[in-house]
């Protein structure tokens, strides 16, 4: 996998996390606003609750992003290693094929020399 693809995957994971956090913060604010309007919370309590919940959501999002990035990085490293192993195996097979062709050519040359004699 090339570097641009890797960067693209990691960037997409970060954008998804940021989008989820923005959505969560909006929902938290809506929920707390409804509680304040219903009289379940004072405005000050609502403000504190929003800050606490938003901060906790941000922490969880960062942890999620970190875990996703680590998993993606591990998968990419594993894929790179497997690709490298496959490239090595292909090179070995090409060498064997070329050696076989060379032996056939040598054999044909020997046969041609014998037929001339």
C-alpha positions in Angstrom: 0.0 0.0 0.0 1.5 3.3 -1.0 2.0 6.2 1.4 -0.9 8.3 -0.1 -3.3 5.5 0.5 -2.1 5.1 4.1 -2.4 8.8 4.8 -5.9 8.8 3.2 -7.1 6.0 5.4 -5.7 7.6 8.6 -7.2 11.0 7.6 -10.6 9.5 6.9 -10.6 7.9 10.4 -9.8 11.2 12.0 -12.5 13.0 10.0 -15.1 10.4 11.1 -14.1 10.8 14.7 -14.3 14.6 14.4 -17.7 14.3 12.8 -19.0 12.0 15.5 -17.7 14.4 18.2 -19.5 17.3 16.6 -22.7 15.4 16.4 -22.4 14.2 20.0 -21.7 17.8 21.3 -24.8 19.1 19.5 -26.9 16.3 21.0 -25.6 16.9 24.4 -26.4 20.6 24.2 -29.9 19.8 22.9 -30.5 17.3 25.7 -29.3 19.7 28.5 -31.3 22.6 27.0 -34.4 20.5 27.2 -33.7 19.7 30.8 -33.1 23.3 31.6 -36.3 24.3 29.9 -38.2 21.6 31.7 -36.9 22.9 35.0 -34.9 19.7 35.8 -31.7 21.7 35.8 -30.7 25.3 36.5 -28.9 27.2 33.7 -25.7 27.0 35.8 -26.1 23.2 36.3 -26.8 22.8 32.6 -23.7 24.8 31.7 -21.5 22.6 34.0 -23.1 19.4 32.8 -22.6 20.4 29.1 -18.9 21.1 29.8 -18.4 17.9 31.7 -20.2 15.8 29.1 -18.5 17.5 26.1 -15.0 17.1 27.8 -15.7 13.4 28.5 -17.0 12.9 24.9 -13.8 14.5 23.6 -11.6 12.2 25.7 -13.5 9.2 24.5 -13.3 10.3 20.9 -9.5 10.8 21.2 -9.2 7.3 22.7 -11.3 5.9 19.9 -9.3 7.7 17.2 -6.1 6.5 18.8 -7.3 2.9 18.8 -8.5 3.1 15.2 -5.2 4.6 14.1 -3.3 2.0 15.9 -5.4 -0.8 14.4 -5.1 0.7 10.9 -1.3 1.2 11.4 -1.0 -2.5 12.5 -3.0 -3.7 9.5 -1.0 -1.6 7.1 2.3 -2.8 8.6 1.1 -6.4 8.3 0.0 -5.9 4.7 3.3 -4.2 3.9 5.2 -7.2 5.3 3.0 -9.7 3.4 3.5 -7.7 0.2 7.2 -7.7 0.7 7.2 -11.5 1.3 5.2 -11.9 -1.9 7.6 -9.7 -3.8 10.5 -11.8 -2.6 8.7 -15.1 -3.5 7.9 -13.7 -7.0 11.6 -12.7 -7.5 12.6 -16.3 -6.4 10.1 -17.8 -8.9 11.4 -15.5 -11.7 15.0 -16.5 -11.0 14.0 -20.2 -11.0 12.2 -19.7 -14.3 15.1 -17.9 -15.8 17.5 -20.6 -14.6 15.3 -23.3 -16.1 15.2 -21.5 -19.4 18.9 -21.1 -19.4 19.3 -24.9 -18.8 17.0 -25.6 -21.7 19.0 -23.3 -24.0 22.2 -25.0 -22.9 20.7 -28.4 -23.6 19.5 -27.3 -27.0 22.9 -25.9 -27.8 24.6 -29.2 -26.8 22.0 -31.2 -28.9 22.7 -28.9 -31.9 26.5 -29.4 -31.6 26.1 -33.2 -31.4 23.8 -33.1 -34.5 26.5 -31.2 -36.5 29.1 -33.7 -35.7 
